[in-house]
Amino acid sequence: MKSFIKVMKALSDPNRVKIVKMLQRKMLCVCELHYAIGMSQPNVSKHLKILEDAGLVESQKEGLWVNYYLADGKDSPYAAILLGNLKHWLDDDPEISDLTEKVPTLDREEICRI
């Protein structure tokens, strides 16, 4: 039951749901998420850590970047089921649709200026 509660708590925050919905579109770094959501980078990082601990998100280091993407669900059946359902949920929510429409135009080189 512990892993179920962890997944449910991770998805109980609106900002974490926004992050998951954005990651459905493409792999993103913290600065891209920070820019799109308008939240501080440390807060985005905290949210990503919670999502990662719940098995919903994974990360991969690539040079200077740490890329975040949705987990495949192999470590948590609860995460897998909820991620699968979230693909079909909330797309008609104006705030979610505004964010997900921004995702393809996010340019980390320009946003992060590295």
N, C-alpha and C positions, 0 to 999 in steps of 0.2 A: 504494500500500500504506500510505502514511502516514496517510491519513484512516481507513482500516480499523482500524489499530492504535490511533489516538486514540479511536475509538468503543469499542473493546474495553476499553481501559484505563479509560475513563470508567465503564464498567459493571462494572468488576472490584471496586468497593468496595461493601460492603453498604449503607452509608448513602446512596450515590448511587442504588442500586437502589430503596431505600425512597422517596427523593424522587421518582423517576420514577413509581413506583406510585401515590403520592399525587397527583401532577399528572395522572394519568389520570382522576381524579375531578373536579378543578376547578382553576382558576387560583388560585395561592396566593402570598402574600408571604413574605419571609424570616422575619418574626416568627411567622407561623402554622406554618411548617415547624419552626422552632426549638422552639416550644411542643409540637408533636405528637411530635417525635422525641426531644426532651430533650437537644439538642446546643446548644452556644453559637452565637449569631448569626454571629460571624466564621467559625466552622467551616462552618455552613450556606452562607454566602456563598461560601466557597472551593469547596465541592462544586458549587454552582450554576454557578460560573465554569468549572469543568472540564466540566460537562455542556453548558454553552453553547458552549464552544470546540469540543466534539466534534459540535455540531450536533443535540444531543438536546433541548435546552431553549432557549426564547427568552424575552425579557423585554420588558415594555412599561411605560413610566412613565405613571401616571394620578394626577395631583395629587401628593399626598404618598406615594403607594404605588408600588412597583415590583412589578408582577405577573409571575410566572413561569408558563409553560405549556409543554406539549410542542410541539416543533417539528413542522412538517408533513413534514419529510424531504426537501424539495425541494433542499436544499443537499448532502445526503449520502445516497446510496442505502443505505449501510450503516446509518445511523441510522434511516432509514425502515423497513427490514426488521426491525431489532431492536425498534424501538418497536412495530411491528405484532405481532410475536411476544410481546413482554412483556405485551401486553394479556391473553394467555391463560396466561401463566406465573405461578407463585408465589401464585395466589389462595388456595390451600389451606394456605399457610404461615401458622402462627398469628400470628407477629409482623407480617407484611404485612397480614393480614386485620384485625388490631386497629387498625393505623394507618389503613388505608383506610376503616374504619368510622367513625373519628373525623372524617374530612375534612368531611363535610357539616355537622357541628356546630361547626366552627371559626369563630369570630367575631373578625375582625381588630380591630374597634373595641374589643372587650372585652380581647383579648389584648394589643394594642399600646398601648392607652390614649392615643390621639392626640386 
